[in-house]
Amino acid sequence: MTPDAAVRVEVADRADCLRATIEVWQHFSAVPLTEEDARQILYNMTGFFNLLISWEAAAAAQSQADEDLDAAA
């Protein structure tokens, strides 16, 4: 298990966090959400935002590399 996954599991097991997740997302679902649904939502949303963060970091690194090449030219 990666460190990110460990944090996601730890947060997803907090009862208050699960209740809040159900409260926020329930109006998007026609059926009542369970705590397991809330865990999956938290896990997936955390993974999604981690992906966005990694893309942003990669874009920033590429931009910096491009600037370094332009400065060297």
Backbone as a printed PyTorch tensor [residue, N CA C, xyz], in Angstrom:
tensor([[[  0.8510,  -1.1770,   0.0000],
         [  0.0000,   0.0000,   0.0000],
         [  0.8970,   1.2400,   0.0000]],

        [[  0.5990,   2.1750,  -0.8800],
         [  1.3810,   3.4000,  -0.9630],
         [  1.0150,   4.3240,   0.1920]],

        [[  1.8840,   5.2830,   0.5230],
         [  1.5260,   6.2290,   1.5960],
         [  0.2310,   6.9770,   1.3200]],

        [[  0.0080,   7.3760,   0.0620],
         [ -1.2430,   8.0640,  -0.2770],
         [ -2.4440,   7.1800,  -0.0070]],

        [[ -2.3290,   5.9040,  -0.3580],
         [ -3.4340,   4.9750,  -0.1380],
         [ -3.6870,   4.7850,   1.3500]],

        [[ -2.6160,   4.7440,   2.1450],
         [ -2.7760,   4.5830,   3.5920],
         [ -3.5220,   5.7670,   4.1880]],

        [[ -3.1940,   6.9670,   3.7500],
         [ -3.8840,   8.1600,   4.2410],
         [ -5.3420,   8.1240,   3.8200]],

        [[ -5.5970,   7.7280,   2.5770],
         [ -6.9850,   7.6680,   2.0990],
         [ -7.7970,   6.6940,   2.9270]],

        [[ -7.2300,   5.5350,   3.2600],
         [ -7.9510,   4.5440,   4.0530],
         [ -8.2090,   5.0980,   5.4460]],

        [[ -7.2100,   5.7280,   6.0560],
         [ -7.3600,   6.2690,   7.4060],
         [ -8.4610,   7.3250,   7.4650]],

        [[ -8.4600,   8.2430,   6.5340],
         [ -9.4780,   9.2940,   6.5110],
         [-10.8510,   8.7090,   6.2270]],

        [[-10.8970,   7.7550,   5.3080],
         [-12.1770,   7.1720,   4.9140],
         [-12.8280,   6.3690,   6.0340]],

        [[-12.1020,   6.0100,   7.0540],
         [-12.6710,   5.2370,   8.1530],
         [-13.2000,   6.1060,   9.2890]],

        [[-13.0270,   7.4050,   9.2250],
         [-13.5280,   8.2930,  10.2810],
         [-15.0310,   8.4680,  10.1100]],

        [[-15.7660,   8.1680,  11.1680],
         [-17.2300,   8.2040,  11.1060],
         [-17.7610,   9.5830,  10.7450]],

        [[-17.1740,  10.6410,  11.2890],
         [-17.6570,  11.9820,  10.9880],
         [-17.4350,  12.3350,   9.5240]],

        [[-16.3410,  11.8800,   8.9910],
         [-16.0380,  12.1290,   7.5780],
         [-17.0070,  11.3490,   6.6850]],

        [[-17.3240,  10.1340,   7.0820],
         [-18.2720,   9.3210,   6.3130],
         [-19.6590,   9.9570,   6.3260]],

        [[-20.0910,  10.4140,   7.4840],
         [-21.4060,  11.0650,   7.5810],
         [-21.4620,  12.3220,   6.7150]],

        [[-20.4030,  13.1170,   6.7600],
         [-20.3700,  14.3450,   5.9630],
         [-20.3780,  14.0240,   4.4690]],

        [[-19.6660,  12.9860,   4.0890],
         [-19.6230,  12.5850,   2.6760],
         [-21.0060,  12.1550,   2.2080]],

        [[-21.6880,  11.3650,   3.0180],
         [-23.0440,  10.9350,   2.6640],
         [-23.9550,  12.1490,   2.5440]],

        [[-23.8370,  13.0820,   3.4710],
         [-24.6830,  14.2760,   3.4480],
         [-24.4630,  15.0780,   2.1610]],

        [[-23.2190,  15.2250,   1.7540],
         [-22.9090,  16.0140,   0.5520],
         [-23.3600,  15.3050,  -0.7190]],

        [[-23.1160,  14.0230,  -0.8040],
         [-23.3290,  13.2930,  -2.0550],
         [-24.6970,  12.6410,  -2.1810]],

        [[-25.4750,  12.5790,  -1.1110],
         [-26.7460,  11.8610,  -1.1520],
         [-27.6870,  12.4110,  -2.2150]],

        [[-27.7200,  13.7090,  -2.4140],
         [-28.6830,  14.2610,  -3.3770],
         [-28.3380,  13.9010,  -4.8230]],

        [[-27.1530,  13.3160,  -5.0530],
         [-26.7930,  12.8530,  -6.3930],
         [-27.2170,  11.3970,  -6.6370]],

        [[-27.7280,  10.7460,  -5.6090],
         [-28.0630,   9.3290,  -5.7110],
         [-29.5470,   9.0940,  -5.4330]],

        [[-30.1350,   8.2280,  -6.2390],
         [-31.5470,   7.8880,  -6.0480],
         [-31.7520,   6.8870,  -4.9150]],

        [[-30.6850,   6.1980,  -4.5300],
         [-30.7680,   5.2170,  -3.4480],
         [-29.9540,   5.7250,  -2.2560]],

        [[-30.3190,   5.3170,  -1.0470],
         [-29.5680,   5.7550,   0.1300],
         [-28.1090,   5.2910,   0.0630]],

        [[-27.1930,   6.2030,   0.3660],
         [-25.7750,   5.8560,   0.3700],
         [-25.4030,   5.2030,   1.6940]],

        [[-24.5130,   4.2380,   1.6160],
         [-24.0240,   3.5470,   2.8110],
         [-22.6560,   4.1020,   3.2000]],

        [[-22.1700,   3.6760,   4.3550],
         [-20.8250,   4.0720,   4.7560],
         [-19.7920,   3.5380,   3.7630]],

        [[-20.0150,   2.3700,   3.2240],
         [-19.0880,   1.8290,   2.2250],
         [-19.1060,   2.6920,   0.9640]],

        [[-20.2750,   3.1650,   0.5640],
         [-20.3540,   4.0900,  -0.5770],
         [-19.5330,   5.3500,  -0.2810]],

        [[-19.6660,   5.8580,   0.9350],
         [-18.9310,   7.0600,   1.3240],
         [-17.4330,   6.8120,   1.2960]],

        [[-17.0010,   5.6410,   1.7640],
         [-15.5760,   5.2950,   1.7020],
         [-15.0770,   5.2990,   0.2670]],

        [[-15.8490,   4.7110,  -0.6150],
         [-15.4490,   4.6600,  -2.0210],
         [-15.4060,   6.0550,  -2.6380]],

        [[-16.3700,   6.8890,  -2.2960],
         [-16.3840,   8.2660,  -2.7970],
         [-15.1280,   8.9990,  -2.3290]],

        [[-14.8210,   8.8980,  -1.0390],
         [-13.6410,   9.5660,  -0.4980],
         [-12.3650,   9.0570,  -1.1540]],

        [[-12.2630,   7.7610,  -1.3060],
         [-11.0780,   7.1560,  -1.9140],
         [-10.9240,   7.6310,  -3.3560]],

        [[-11.9960,   7.6210,  -4.1030],
         [-11.9410,   8.0260,  -5.5100],
         [-11.6750,   9.5200,  -5.6690]],

        [[-12.3030,  10.3460,  -4.8510],
         [-12.0890,  11.7870,  -4.9540],
         [-10.6570,  12.1530,  -4.5600]],

        [[-10.1380,  11.5040,  -3.5280],
         [ -8.7590,  11.7490,  -3.1290],
         [ -7.8020,  11.3370,  -4.2370]],

        [[ -8.0540,  10.1910,  -4.8330],
         [ -7.2240,   9.7510,  -5.9520],
         [ -7.3000,  10.7070,  -7.1250]],

        [[ -8.4870,  11.2030,  -7.4170],
         [ -8.6790,  12.1500,  -8.5160],
         [ -7.8670,  13.4240,  -8.2830]],

        [[ -7.9710,  13.9850,  -7.0700],
         [ -7.2460,  15.2180,  -6.7930],
         [ -5.7380,  14.9880,  -6.7390]],

        [[ -5.3050,  13.8180,  -6.2670],
         [ -3.8760,  13.5040,  -6.3180],
         [ -3.3880,  13.4330,  -7.7590]],

        [[ -4.2030,  12.9010,  -8.6490],
         [ -3.8530,  12.8590, -10.0700],
         [ -3.7270,  14.2720, -10.6340]],

        [[ -4.6950,  15.1300, -10.3200],
         [ -4.6220,  16.5130, -10.7860],
         [ -3.3620,  17.2060, -10.2640]],

        [[ -3.0220,  16.9640,  -9.0020],
         [ -1.8200,  17.5620,  -8.4150],
         [ -0.5760,  17.0670,  -9.1420]],

        [[ -0.5370,  15.7760,  -9.4550],
         [  0.6400,  15.2480, -10.1530],
         [  0.7370,  15.8120, -11.5660]],

        [[ -0.3880,  15.9910, -12.2360],
         [ -0.3730,  16.5970, -13.5720],
         [  0.1180,  18.0380, -13.4920]],

        [[ -0.3410,  18.7620, -12.4910],
         [  0.0830,  20.1510, -12.3380],
         [  1.5880,  20.2310, -12.0740]],

        [[  2.0960,  19.3370, -11.2320],
         [  3.5300,  19.3180, -10.9340],
         [  4.3320,  18.9830, -12.1870]],

        [[  3.8560,  18.0320, -12.9790],
         [  4.5440,  17.6660, -14.2180],
         [  4.5380,  18.8250, -15.2070]],

        [[  3.4260,  19.5210, -15.3020],
         [  3.3360,  20.6730, -16.2050],
         [  4.2690,  21.7920, -15.7450]],

        [[  4.3430,  22.0130, -14.4410],
         [  5.2310,  23.0450, -13.9120],
         [  6.6870,  22.6790, -14.1760]],

        [[  7.0240,  21.4010, -14.0040],
         [  8.3970,  20.9580, -14.2680],
         [  8.7370,  21.1270, -15.7420]],

        [[  7.8030,  20.7830, -16.6030],
         [  8.0420,  20.9330, -18.0410],
         [  8.1860,  22.4060, -18.4090]],

        [[  7.3720,  23.2460, -17.8310],
         [  7.4380,  24.6790, -18.0920],
         [  8.7940,  25.2280, -17.6510]],

        [[  9.2610,  24.7900, -16.4850],
         [ 10.5570,  25.2370, -15.9900],
         [ 11.6710,  24.7520, -16.9110]],

        [[ 11.5880,  23.5130, -17.3850],
         [ 12.5910,  22.9770, -18.3000],
         [ 12.5990,  23.7710, -19.6030]],

        [[ 11.4230,  24.1200, -20.0840],
         [ 11.3270,  24.9210, -21.3020],
         [ 11.9550,  26.3060, -21.1040]],

        [[ 11.6920,  26.9090, -19.9460],
         [ 12.2780,  28.2230, -19.6480],
         [ 13.7910,  28.1350, -19.5560]],

        [[ 14.2930,  27.0540, -18.9450],
         [ 15.7430,  26.8630, -18.8370],
         [ 16.3720,  26.7280, -20.2220]],

        [[ 15.7010,  25.9960, -21.1200],
         [ 16.2260,  25.8440, -22.4930],
         [ 16.2200,  27.1740, -23.2170]],

        [[ 15.1530,  27.9490, -23.0570],
         [ 15.0810,  29.2680, -23.6940],
         [ 16.1680,  30.1970, -23.1670]],

        [[ 16.4390,  30.1390, -21.8720],
         [ 17.4530,  30.9990, -21.2650],
         [ 18.8530,  30.6100, -21.7360]],

        [[ 19.0560,  29.3320, -21.9770],
         [ 20.3700,  28.8470, -22.4230],
         [ 20.6180,  29.1680, -23.8870]],

        [[ 19.5730,  29.3940, -24.6220],
         [ 19.7260,  29.6350, -26.0780],
         [ 20.1490,  31.0260, -26.4000]]])
